[in-house]
Amino acid sequence: MGGLDPLSVPGPVAPEFEVLPLDALPAVTTSALDAAAARAEDPALAESGLPPRFALEEAVDLAPHTAGVWEPLDSRFDLWRLRIITPGALSLNLGFSNFRLPKGGRLTIYPSDLSDPADPRGVRVFTAADNEAHGQLWTPVVVAADIIVELVLPRQSRQDYDLRLTSINRGYRFFGEDLNPPVDKSGSCNVDVVCPVGDSWRDEIASVGVFTIGGVWKCTGFMINNTAENERALFMTANHCGLSTGNASSLVVYWNFESPGCGQQGGGSLAQSMTGATFLSSSAGSDFALVELDDPIDPAFGISFAGWNRGSEDFSGVVGIHHPSTDEKSISFEYDPTTTTSYLGDQAPGDGTHIRVEDWDLGTTEPGSSGSPLFDLDHRVVGQLHGGYAACGNNDSDWYGRMSVSWSEISQYLDPAGTGAVTLDTHVPVSVSMKVTPVTGASFEGRVGGPFSPVSVAYLLTNNADVPLTFTTTVDVSWVDVVPSAGLIPEGETLVLLVSSTESAGVLARGQYTGTLEILNLTDGQGNALLPLDLTVGIPERIYSFDMSSDPGWSPQGDWMYGVPQGAGGQFGYPDPTAGATGTKVYGYALGGDYPNYLGEVHLVSDPLDCTGLEAVTLKFRRWLNVEDPEFDHASLAVSTDGSHFTPIWSNPNQITDPSWTLVEYDISALADDKPEVYLRWTMGTTDDSWQFSGWNIDDVEIWAQRNYVADAEAPISFKLGVANHPNPFNPVTTVRFVLDREGRARVSVHDLKGRLVRVLGDDSYAAGPHEVTWNGRDSGGRRAGSGVYLVRVVSGTGAAEHKMILLK
């Protein structure tokens, strides 16, 4: 596996490396699932007006520092894995109350017995692109009772993440399971949307999805257009499905969950999903809820945005598109006129809030169809399903909350420019002949001299035309390469374009670099793309870390102390924690309760930290702080380079009430860069004579910075490769020789011809003069490298050089 880049692996990383076997992994086994007992509760839940339930939650509190196992993958990446087993579960999905990944990090969830990354049971991958302001992640289901949670992190970012698993949701009803014969599925009178009767409704069908909340409840909803037609991810459903400001982050929407064949009523895929949303508006009167999905729309999903009609008329006929019992998508037709009534009423107009569908002439609805759109015969949404009595085997009615009634509360979102439009048609994103995905630019980062991550970024060029397309690319910087740079895309096919960093990136000085990649369709000009390129040379490393597992011996005053917080205090705000963010101990003020009245300034001062040779110095720590408004009480942070004169960095701008541990970071580079002594000072006080709060609690204090490998900025170290390596070719050992003109730091590393790091041979301070390092033909994991050509790279100061070596077997 020498030189394999973990980020280039399309699925789980662990099977591609020499790591612990499955049976050696620590496992969390949840309580056994009693599906029969859970099903027995479902009728009462339905009678209470709750949406269908498919899973039971088990609350947990698991994180990489408390569960699972860490292992090194190579010299750049670390791996953490946890196995989760739920006896009797049909599926599992997970809720992370804390989720934040650094650039280059990846979380993957998959069945333990996975052998194919394309396994239809589900392989769920998340990256820094899934970081959201609400800080949570709720995953789509994996159709297995035994799963692996896998986290891959760049080693320099090992502490720069936040992951806390608090909910394991155990499926007891079928949701996406492909069983033959189908079990526990919707009624046979439902009509699959793939049937010919749905052909004229394809655009509207593509707007409808099935979703879960909190990994437990499920309903139907739809993407809805707005008059700006800017493809804003507005998603509408029924209020009674339970979406709120408190749980919108747990929303998971599944798209194109449809039967492969007409009449099959099964066999759909849950592979296409989006997670998380921001709550916008809701009303019980017309039973609507509106949210905005967190993620950008993936063009590959083919999602459309349903049009609408906010008129108050009745309709000569209507069509419903929905997920009956939240199974594969169906379509229903009512050929008779609708009436306007109250909910569950048959007298017109009643309170005027609902549209009554007297009976479905083709198809029906079921629990799980709630929130689905009702379309007039002009293909515009006029309401969403509130409830009713319709089912296979009867001619009973359904009621939909009227769009016209909901309008006053949703108009700011659906008509943002205030056009006054009464109707709007369905919006289908334009399908150009050449489609480039993703539409985002490529970003690379690494230390001075490299290597840079990711090794490459893949773009898909899809030919939607009925003729072959010719394309070409241009880049305006030398530090990326595009393969292929030009070519032909056959009709209906997709070509993979790889954008990779080059050797030129390795000779660039520390800094930020930008460029552009242009992809041109030379055949008809449709779908041309101009994408930004970004390169960061010089990335931060964790230099100092104090996890408070032992006392760092800092200087506390007054009631500042090291120890276990007691969870006391909280006359106002929240009490102290009962443990650290990691481990049991912290540094805090008044670990046994609230700070006192009339408190003067009382400090906790760190020992001096040597930041010589460091740039872009950043302070990070976990904070649990409760303090009154600064008009009355004060908490602050300051930095000094002599231990006497402190410069303020932060003070509470308002009342702070932390109910949990919070990661904070501060740029202290203006004070700390290249300083031999840096002191950190946390201050409690002054306080007045009124309200008392629990004050400071501090854990996991870290200094991050970029190392400066230049010993003298006026005279940077220079070097040359003498006899680059001898012997060459070689087997099994060769000696690399280089000469430094001045004393300083140098890094010697071996890479394959794609630039991927194989092994670091030396990364240290060297005296002026000649030096030698040896390479035994093995990678950083001790595995034999394959025969072939390798690059030895030496970086020192602002320069770099490479030489080719040939390993023969």
C-alpha positions in Angstrom: 0.0 0.0 0.0 3.0 2.3 -0.2 2.1 5.8 -1.3 -1.6 5.2 -1.3 -3.5 8.4 -0.6 -6.4 7.7 1.8 -8.4 10.5 0.4 -8.3 8.9 -3.1 -10.1 5.8 -1.8 -13.7 6.0 -3.0 -15.2 4.0 -0.1 -14.0 3.0 3.4 -10.3 3.5 3.9 -9.5 0.7 6.4 -9.8 -2.3 4.0 -7.0 -0.7 1.9 -4.4 -0.5 4.7 -2.8 -2.9 7.1 -4.9 -2.1 10.2 -6.6 -4.0 13.0 -9.0 -6.7 11.7 -12.7 -6.4 12.2 -12.9 -8.8 15.1 -10.2 -6.8 17.0 -12.2 -3.5 16.9 -13.9 -2.2 20.1 -17.6 -2.6 19.7 -20.6 -0.9 21.2 -23.6 -3.2 21.4 -26.9 -1.5 22.0 -29.9 -3.1 23.7 -31.6 -5.7 21.7 -34.5 -4.4 19.5 -37.9 -5.7 20.3 -39.6 -5.0 17.0 -42.9 -6.6 18.0 -43.3 -4.4 21.0 -42.4 -1.3 19.0 -44.9 -2.2 16.3 -47.6 -2.6 19.0 -47.2 1.0 20.0 -47.6 2.4 16.5 -51.4 2.5 16.2 -51.6 4.7 19.4 -48.9 7.0 18.0 -50.8 7.3 14.7 -54.0 8.2 16.6 -52.1 10.9 18.4 -51.4 12.5 15.0 -47.7 11.7 14.9 -46.0 10.8 11.7 -44.9 7.2 11.0 -42.1 5.9 13.1 -39.5 3.5 11.7 -36.8 3.4 14.4 -36.2 3.6 18.1 -33.6 5.9 19.5 -30.9 4.8 22.0 -29.1 7.7 23.6 -25.3 7.3 23.9 -22.3 9.6 24.5 -19.4 8.4 22.4 -16.4 10.2 21.0 -13.0 9.2 19.6 -11.3 10.0 22.9 -13.7 7.8 24.9 -14.5 4.9 22.5 -13.2 3.1 19.5 -9.5 2.8 18.6 -7.0 5.1 16.8 -4.3 3.8 14.4 -1.8 5.4 12.1 -2.5 4.9 8.4 0.7 6.4 7.1 3.0 9.4 7.9 0.2 11.8 7.1 -3.1 10.3 8.2 -4.6 8.7 11.3 -7.6 6.4 11.4 -10.3 6.0 14.2 -12.9 3.2 14.0 -15.8 2.2 16.1 -18.1 -0.8 15.6 -21.8 -0.6 16.5 -24.0 -3.7 16.8 -27.8 -3.7 17.3 -29.2 -7.2 17.5 -32.4 -7.5 15.5 -32.2 -4.1 13.8 -33.3 -3.7 10.1 -31.3 -0.5 9.7 -29.2 1.9 11.7 -28.7 5.7 11.4 -26.7 8.0 13.7 -27.1 11.4 15.2 -24.0 13.4 16.0 -24.7 16.4 18.3 -21.2 17.6 17.6 -19.8 17.4 14.1 -16.9 19.4 12.6 -14.2 18.1 10.4 -11.0 19.8 9.2 -10.1 20.1 5.6 -8.9 16.7 4.5 -10.9 14.9 7.1 -13.5 12.2 6.3 -16.2 10.3 8.2 -17.5 7.1 6.6 -20.3 4.8 7.9 -20.8 1.4 6.3 -21.9 -2.2 7.0 -19.2 -4.2 8.8 -19.2 -6.9 6.2 -18.9 -4.5 3.3 -17.0 -5.9 0.3 -18.1 -3.4 -2.4 -18.1 0.4 -2.0 -21.2 0.4 -4.2 -23.1 -1.9 -1.8 -26.8 -0.8 -2.0 -27.2 -1.1 1.8 -25.4 2.2 2.0 -21.9 3.7 2.3 -22.3 7.2 3.8 -19.3 9.6 3.4 -19.0 13.1 5.1 -16.3 15.7 4.8 -15.7 19.3 5.9 -18.2 20.3 3.3 -20.9 18.9 5.7 -19.9 21.3 8.5 -22.8 23.5 9.4 -23.4 26.4 11.7 -25.7 24.2 13.9 -22.7 21.8 14.4 -24.7 18.6 14.0 -24.9 15.7 11.6 -27.7 13.2 11.2 -26.9 10.4 8.8 -29.0 8.5 6.2 -29.7 4.9 7.1 -27.4 2.0 6.6 -29.3 -1.2 6.0 -27.4 -3.3 8.5 -27.4 -4.2 12.2 -23.6 -4.2 12.4 -21.8 -1.1 11.1 -18.4 0.7 11.3 -17.9 4.4 12.0 -14.6 5.4 10.4 -12.8 8.7 10.8 -9.7 9.7 8.8 -7.8 12.8 9.8 -4.6 14.5 8.5 -2.2 14.0 11.4 -1.6 17.8 11.7 -5.4 18.1 12.3 -5.7 15.3 14.8 -7.0 17.6 17.5 -8.7 20.1 15.2 -12.1 18.4 14.9 -15.3 17.8 17.0 -17.2 14.5 16.9 -19.7 13.3 19.4 -22.2 10.5 18.8 -25.3 10.9 20.9 -28.0 8.9 19.1 -28.1 5.4 17.6 -31.4 4.9 15.8 -32.4 1.3 15.4 -34.8 0.5 12.6 -37.6 -1.9 13.4 -39.8 -1.1 10.3 -38.7 -1.5 6.8 -37.4 1.6 5.1 -35.6 1.0 1.9 -34.8 -2.6 2.5 -35.0 -4.6 -0.8 -36.7 -7.8 0.2 -38.2 -10.4 -2.1 -41.1 -10.8 -1.7 -41.7 -7.3 -0.3 -42.6 -7.1 3.3 -44.6 -4.5 5.2 -45.0 -2.4 2.1 -47.7 0.1 1.0 -51.1 -1.0 -0.4 -51.3 -2.7 -3.8 -53.6 0.0 -5.2 -50.8 2.6 -5.2 -49.4 3.5 -8.6 -45.6 3.6 -9.0 -44.4 7.0 -10.5 -42.4 5.1 -13.0 -45.6 3.8 -14.6 -46.7 5.4 -17.9 -49.5 7.4 -16.2 -46.7 9.5 -14.6 -45.0 10.4 -17.9 -46.5 13.8 -18.2 -45.6 14.6 -14.5 -41.9 13.8 -14.6 -40.8 17.3 -13.8 -43.0 17.4 -10.7 -42.2 13.9 -9.6 -38.5 14.9 -9.4 -39.4 17.6 -6.8 -40.8 15.1 -4.2 -38.7 13.4 -1.5 -39.2 11.3 1.6 -37.5 12.4 4.8 -36.7 11.4 8.4 -36.5 13.6 11.5 -34.1 12.7 14.3 -33.5 9.3 12.7 -36.9 8.1 14.0 -39.9 9.8 12.3 -40.6 10.0 8.5 -42.9 11.9 6.1 -43.1 13.2 2.6 -42.1 16.7 1.4 -41.2 18.6 -1.8 -38.7 21.2 -3.1 -40.6 24.4 -4.1 -39.7 27.1 -6.5 -39.5 30.8 -5.8 -40.1 33.8 -8.1 -36.3 34.5 -8.3 -36.0 31.0 -9.7 -32.5 30.8 -8.2 -32.7 27.2 -7.1 -32.8 28.0 -3.4 -33.2 24.8 -1.5 -36.7 25.5 0.0 -38.4 22.3 1.2 -42.0 22.2 2.2 -44.0 19.6 4.2 -46.8 19.3 6.8 -46.5 21.0 10.2 -47.8 17.8 11.9 -44.7 15.9 10.7 -42.9 17.6 13.5 -40.2 19.9 12.0 -39.2 22.7 14.3 -36.3 25.0 15.0 -35.0 22.4 17.5 -34.8 19.5 15.1 -34.4 20.8 11.6 -30.7 20.0 11.7 -31.7 16.3 12.0 -33.6 16.3 8.7 -32.5 13.8 6.1 -34.2 13.9 2.7 -34.0 11.0 0.3 -34.5 11.7 -3.4 -35.6 9.4 -6.3 -36.7 6.6 -3.9 -38.7 4.9 -6.6 -39.5 1.4 -7.9 -37.3 0.4 -10.8 -40.3 -1.0 -12.6 -44.0 -0.2 -12.9 -46.0 -2.3 -10.4 -43.0 -3.4 -8.5 -43.7 -1.3 -5.5 -40.3 -2.0 -4.1 -36.6 -2.2 -4.9 -36.0 1.6 -4.6 -32.7 3.1 -3.5 -31.9 5.5 -0.7 -28.5 6.3 -2.1 -29.3 10.0 -2.9 -29.8 12.0 0.2 -29.2 15.4 1.8 -28.8 16.1 5.5 -29.7 19.1 7.7 -31.9 22.2 7.3 -32.7 25.6 8.7 -36.3 26.1 10.0 -38.1 29.0 8.3 -41.8 29.0 9.1 -44.8 26.8 10.0 -48.5 27.0 10.9 -50.9 24.5 12.4 -53.9 26.2 10.7 -53.0 25.2 7.2 -50.6 22.5 8.4 -47.5 23.6 6.6 -43.8 23.7 7.5 -41.0 25.3 5.4 -37.3 24.8 5.8 -34.1 25.5 3.8 -31.8 22.5 3.2 -28.2 22.9 4.3 -26.5 21.2 1.4 -26.0 22.5 -2.1 -28.1 20.7 -4.7 -26.3 17.8 -6.3 -27.0 18.1 -10.1 -26.7 14.3 -10.4 -30.0 13.9 -8.3 -32.0 15.7 -11.0 -34.1 17.6 -8.4 -36.8 20.0 -9.7 -38.5 22.9 -7.9 -42.3 22.6 -7.9 -44.4 25.5 -9.1 -47.4 26.7 -7.1 -50.8 28.4 -7.3 -51.8 30.5 -4.3 -55.3 31.2 -5.8 -58.4 30.5 -3.6 -60.4 28.7 -6.3 -61.5 25.1 -6.3 -60.0 22.8 -9.0 -61.5 20.6 -11.7 -59.1 17.8 -10.9 -55.9 17.2 -8.9 -52.8 15.0 -8.7 -51.0 13.8 -5.6 -47.3 12.7 -5.7 -46.2 11.0 -2.4 -44.5 8.2 -0.6 -47.3 6.0 0.8 -46.1 4.5 4.1 -42.9 6.3 3.2 -42.2 3.6 0.7 -41.4 4.0 -3.0 -42.9 7.1 -4.6 -46.4 6.9 -6.0 -48.8 9.1 -8.0 -52.6 9.4 -7.4 -55.3 11.0 -9.6 -58.7 12.7 -8.7 -60.7 13.4 -11.8 -63.6 15.2 -10.0 -63.7 18.8 -8.7 -62.3 19.6 -5.2 -64.0 21.6 -2.5 -62.8 24.1 0.1 -63.6 23.0 3.7 -62.3 22.8 7.2 -59.9 20.0 8.1 -61.8 16.7 8.1 -65.0 18.5 7.2 -67.3 18.1 4.2 -69.2 21.4 4.4 -68.0 24.1 2.0 -66.4 26.5 2.6 -66.0 25.7 6.4 -63.1 27.8 7.7 -61.6 27.8 4.2 -58.2 26.3 5.3 -58.2 23.0 3.4 -58.8 21.4 0.0 -60.9 18.3 0.2 -60.3 15.5 -2.3 -63.5 13.5 -2.1 -62.0 10.2 -3.3 -59.1 9.1 -5.4 -60.0 7.7 -8.8 -56.6 6.1 -9.3 -54.2 5.3 -6.4 -54.6 6.5 -2.8 -52.6 7.9 0.1 -51.4 6.3 3.3 -49.7 7.4 6.5 -46.3 8.6 5.4 -47.8 10.5 2.5 -48.4 13.4 4.9 -46.7 16.6 3.7 -46.8 15.6 0.0 -47.9 18.1 -2.6 -51.3 18.3 -4.3 -51.0 19.7 -7.9 -53.7 21.3 -10.0 -54.0 20.2 -13.6 -51.6 23.0 -14.6 -48.9 21.2 -12.6 -48.8 23.7 -9.7 -48.8 22.9 -6.0 -52.0 24.1 -4.3 -51.6 22.4 -0.9 -49.9 19.7 1.1 -51.4 16.6 2.7 -52.7 17.1 6.3 -54.6 13.9 6.7 -57.7 11.9 5.9 -59.2 8.5 5.6 -58.2 7.4 2.1 -56.7 3.9 1.7 -56.7 1.0 -0.6 -60.2 -0.6 -0.5 -62.3 2.6 0.2 -63.5 5.8 -1.4 -62.8 8.1 1.6 -61.5 11.6 1.5 -58.2 13.4 2.1 -57.6 17.0 3.2 -54.8 19.3 2.1 -53.7 22.6 3.8 -54.3 25.4 1.2 -51.4 27.2 -0.3 -53.6 30.3 -0.4 -54.0 30.2 3.4 -50.3 29.6 4.1 -49.2 32.4 1.7 -49.0 35.3 4.2 -46.4 33.3 6.2 -44.3 32.0 3.2 -44.6 34.8 0.7 -41.2 36.3 1.8 -39.5 33.1 0.8 -41.5 32.1 -2.3 -41.8 35.7 -3.6 -38.7 37.4 -2.2 -38.9 40.3 -4.7 -42.6 41.0 -3.9 -43.7 40.5 -7.5 -47.3 39.7 -6.4 -47.3 36.6 -8.6 -50.3 34.3 -8.0 -48.9 31.3 -10.0 -45.4 30.1 -10.8 -44.4 27.1 -12.9 -42.1 24.2 -12.0 -38.4 25.0 -12.4 -36.2 22.4 -13.9 -32.4 23.2 -13.8 -31.2 23.6 -17.4 -29.7 20.4 -18.9 -26.8 21.6 -21.1 -25.0 19.4 -23.5 -21.8 19.3 -21.4 -22.4 19.2 -17.6 -19.4 19.8 -15.3 -19.7 18.6 -11.7 -19.0 19.6 -9.1 -19.3 23.4 -9.9 -16.9 24.3 -7.0 -13.2 25.0 -7.4 -10.2 22.9 -6.4 -8.2 23.7 -3.3 -4.9 22.2 -2.2 -2.8 22.7 0.9 0.4 21.5 2.4 3.6 22.4 4.2 6.4 24.3 2.4 7.9 21.9 0.0 4.8 19.7 0.1 3.3 17.2 -0.1 -0.1 18.8 -0.8 -3.5 17.4 -0.1 -5.7 16.3 -1.7 -3.5 14.6 -4.3 -6.1 15.4 -7.0 -9.6 16.7 -7.4 -12.0 14.9 -9.8 -14.5 16.6 -12.1 -17.1 14.7 -14.1 -17.7 15.9 -17.7 -21.1 14.5 -18.8 -22.2 14.5 -22.4 -26.0 15.1 -22.5 -26.0 15.7 -26.3 -26.8 13.2 -29.0 -23.4 13.7 -30.7 -19.8 13.4 -29.3 -18.4 16.6 -27.7 -14.9 17.9 -28.0 -13.5 19.8 -25.0 -10.3 21.5 -23.9 -8.9 23.0 -20.7 -6.6 25.8 -19.8 -5.0 26.8 -16.5 -3.2 30.0 -15.7 -0.8 28.7 -13.0 2.0 26.1 -13.1 1.2 24.5 -9.8 -1.6 22.4 -11.1 -1.9 19.9 -13.9 -5.1 18.7 -15.7 -5.4 15.1 -17.1 -6.7 14.8 -19.7 -6.3 18.4 -20.8 -8.4 17.9 -23.9 -10.4 15.2 -25.6 -13.6 13.7 -26.9 -16.6 12.7 -24.7 -18.8 10.1 -26.5 -22.5 10.6 -26.7 -24.2 9.9 -23.3 -21.0 9.1 -21.5 -19.1 10.7 -18.6 -15.3 11.5 -18.5 -13.3 11.9 -15.4 -11.0 15.0 -15.3 -8.3 15.0 -12.6 -6.8 18.3 -11.4 -3.6 17.6 -9.4 -0.9 19.7 -7.8 2.5 19.6 -9.5 6.2 19.7 -8.5 6.1 23.5 -9.0 3.9 23.8 -5.9 6.8 22.3 -3.9 9.1 25.3 -4.6 6.7 28.0 -3.7 7.2 30.1 -0.6 4.7 30.2 2.2 1.5 32.0 1.2 -1.9 31.8 -0.5 -2.0 31.3 -4.3 -4.9 31.5 -6.7 -5.6 30.6 -10.3 -8.4 29.5 -12.6 -9.3 26.4 -14.5 -11.3 26.9 -17.7 -13.2 23.9 -19.3 -14.5 24.7 -22.8 -17.0 22.8 -24.9 -15.6 23.3 -28.4 -18.6 21.6 -30.1 -21.5 23.9 -29.2 -20.2 26.0 -26.3 -22.8 24.8 -23.8 -21.7 24.1 -20.2 -18.4 25.9 -20.2 -17.0 26.3 -16.7 -14.6 28.7 -15.1 -13.5 27.3 -11.8 -11.2 28.9 -9.1 -8.0 27.2 -8.0 -6.5 27.8 -4.5 -3.3 26.7 -3.0 -2.2 27.1 0.6 1.6 26.7 1.1 2.2 26.4 4.8 -0.4 24.8 7.0 -0.7 25.0 10.8 0.5 22.3 13.1 -0.3 21.6 16.7 2.8 22.8 18.6 1.7 22.6 22.3 -1.2 20.7 23.9 -2.4 20.7 27.4 -5.3 18.2 27.8 -5.4 18.7 31.6 -5.0 15.0 32.2 -2.1 16.2 34.4 -1.5 19.5 36.0 0.6 21.7 33.6 1.8 23.6 36.7 0.6 27.0 35.7 0.2 29.9 38.2 -3.3 30.3 39.6 -4.4 33.1 41.9 -7.3 33.1 44.4 -9.9 30.5 43.7 -8.4 29.5 40.3 -7.5 25.8 40.7 -6.7 22.6 38.8 -9.1 19.7 39.5 -12.5 18.1 38.8 -15.3 20.6 38.5 -18.3 19.8 40.8 -21.3 20.7 38.6 -22.2 23.3 41.2 -23.2 26.9 41.1 -25.5 28.4 38.5 -27.5 30.9 40.5 -27.7 32.5 37.1 -26.7 30.9 33.8 -25.5 27.3 33.9 -23.6 25.5 36.6 -20.0 24.2 36.2 -19.5 21.0 34.3 -18.9 17.7 36.1 -15.9 16.8 34.0 -13.6 18.1 31.4 -14.2 18.2 27.7 -11.7 15.3 27.5 -10.9 13.5 30.8 -12.1 14.6 34.2 -9.9 17.6 35.1 -9.8 21.2 34.1 -8.4 24.6 35.2 -11.3 26.7 36.5 -12.3 29.4 38.8 -14.3 28.3 41.8 -14.7 24.6 40.8 -17.2 24.2 43.6 -19.7 26.9 42.6 -20.3 30.5 41.5 -17.7 33.3 41.7 -18.3 35.8 44.6 -19.5 39.4 44.6 -17.0 42.2 44.7 -14.3 40.1 43.2 -11.2 41.9 41.9 -9.2 40.7 38.9 -7.8 37.2 39.6 -5.6 35.5 37.0 -4.5 32.1 35.8 -1.1 32.5 34.0 0.5 29.8 31.9 4.2 28.9 31.9 6.2 30.6 29.1 5.8 28.9 25.7 8.7 29.1 23.3 7.3 30.2 19.9 10.6 30.8 18.2 10.5 30.0 14.5 6.7 29.9 14.6 4.3 31.9 12.4 0.6 32.5 12.4 0.4 31.4 16.0 -3.2 30.6 17.1 -4.6 29.7 20.6 -7.3 27.2 20.8 -9.1 25.8 23.9 -12.4 24.4 25.2 -14.4 26.8 27.2 -17.3 26.4 29.6 -18.0 30.0 30.8 -20.8 31.7 32.5 -20.5 35.4 33.3 -22.9 38.3 33.6 -23.0 41.3 31.2 -19.7 43.3 31.2 -21.6 46.3 32.7 -21.5 44.2 35.9 -19.0 41.3 35.7 -16.0 40.5 33.6 -14.0 37.5 32.1 -11.0 38.1 29.8 -8.0 36.6 28.1 -4.6 38.3 27.5 -1.2 37.5 26.1 2.3 38.7 27.2 5.9 38.2 25.9 7.6 39.1 29.1 5.3 37.9 31.8 4.6 41.4 33.1 2.9 43.4 30.4 -0.2 41.7 29.1 -2.2 42.7 25.9 -6.0 42.0 26.0 -7.1 39.5 23.4 -10.8 39.0 24.4 -13.3 40.0 27.1 -16.9 39.1 27.4 -18.9 41.4 25.0 -22.2 40.4 26.6 -23.6 37.9 29.1 -22.1 34.5 28.4 -24.0 31.3 29.4 -22.3 28.2 28.1 -24.4 25.0 28.7 -21.7 22.8 27.3 -18.0 22.8 26.2 -17.3 25.2 23.4 -14.2 25.3 21.2 -12.8 28.8 20.8 -9.7 30.1 19.0 -7.9 33.4 18.8 -5.3 34.7 16.4 -2.4 35.8 18.6 0.2 36.0 15.8 0.8 39.7 16.1 2.1 39.2 19.7 3.4 35.6 19.6 5.1 34.9 16.3 8.8 34.1 16.7 8.8 35.0 20.4 10.9 33.0 22.8 8.5 33.5 25.7 4.7 33.7 25.3 2.4 33.8 28.4 -1.4 33.1 28.4 -3.6 34.7 31.0 -7.2 34.1 31.8 -8.9 36.5 34.2 -12.0 36.3 36.3 -13.3 39.6 37.6 -14.1 42.3 38.4 -17.6 41.5 39.6 -20.3 43.6 41.2 -22.6 43.0 44.2 -25.6 41.2 42.4 -25.9 38.1 40.2 -23.4 35.3 40.5 -22.4 32.9 37.7 -20.2 29.8 37.6 -17.3 31.5 35.8 -14.4 30.1 33.8 -13.7 26.4 33.1 -10.8 25.7 30.6 -9.7 22.4 29.0 -7.7 21.2 26.0 -5.5 24.3 25.6 -3.5 24.2 22.3 -1.1 26.3 20.4 -1.2 25.9 16.6 1.3 27.5 14.2 3.2 27.2 11.0 6.9 26.3 11.4 9.3 28.7 9.8 12.2 26.7 8.3 14.2 29.8 7.4 16.9 30.4 10.1 17.7 33.9 8.9 15.2 35.8 6.8 18.0 38.0 5.4 20.1 35.0 4.3 17.9 32.0 3.6 19.5 28.6 3.7 20.5 27.3 0.4 21.3 23.7 -0.5 22.1 21.5 -3.4 21.8 17.8 -4.1 25.3 16.5 -4.6 25.5 12.9 -5.8 21.7 12.6 -5.4 21.7 8.9 -4.4 24.0 6.0 -4.7 23.6 3.4 -5.9 21.1 4.2 -8.6 19.3 2.0 -9.6 19.3 0.3 -6.2 18.1 -2.7 -4.2 17.4 -2.7 -1.4 19.2 0.4 0.1 20.4 3.7 -1.3 22.1 6.7 0.2 20.9 10.3 -0.5 23.5 13.0 -0.2 22.9 16.7 0.1 24.9 19.8 1.1 23.7 22.7 3.2 25.6 26.0 2.8 24.3 27.2 6.2 23.0 25.6 9.4 19.2 25.2 9.4 16.2 22.9 9.1 15.7 20.6 6.1 13.2 18.0 5.1 14.1 15.0 3.0 11.2 12.9 1.6 10.4 10.2 -1.0 7.4 10.5 -3.3 6.0 8.4 -6.1 5.6 10.0 -9.5 2.1 11.2 -8.7 3.6 13.3 -5.9 2.2 11.1 -3.1 4.3 10.9 0.0 6.0 7.5 0.5 8.3 8.2 3.4 10.0 11.1 5.3 13.7 10.3 5.6 14.7 13.3 7.6 13.0 16.4 9.1 15.4 18.1 11.4 18.0 20.9 12.0 21.3 20.2 10.2 24.7 21.8 10.4 26.3 23.5 7.4 28.0 21.0 5.1 27.3 17.5 3.6 24.8 15.1 4.9 23.6 11.6 4.2 20.3 9.8 4.8 19.4 6.3 3.7 16.3 4.7 2.3 15.7 1.0 2.6 12.9 0.9 -0.1 10.1 0.8 2.5 7.2 3.2 3.1 6.3 4.9 6.3 4.4 1.8 7.5 7.4 -0.5 7.0 5.9 -2.1 3.8 8.1 -2.7 0.8 7.6 -0.1 -2.0 7.0 -1.5 -5.4 9.6 -1.4 -8.2 9.7 1.8 -10.2 10.8 5.4 -10.3 10.6 7.6 -7.1 11.4 11.2 -6.4 13.7 12.2 -3.5 12.8 15.8 -2.5 14.9 18.1 -0.3 13.3 21.3 1.1 15.1 24.0 3.0 14.4 27.7 3.4 12.7 29.0 0.3 14.0 26.4 -2.1 13.5 22.8 -3.1 15.0 20.2 -5.4 14.1 16.7 -6.6 16.0 13.8 -8.1 14.7 10.6 -9.6 15.7 7.2 -8.0 15.0 3.8 -9.5 14.1 0.9 -7.2 14.6 -2.5 -8.7 13.3 -5.8 -7.3 
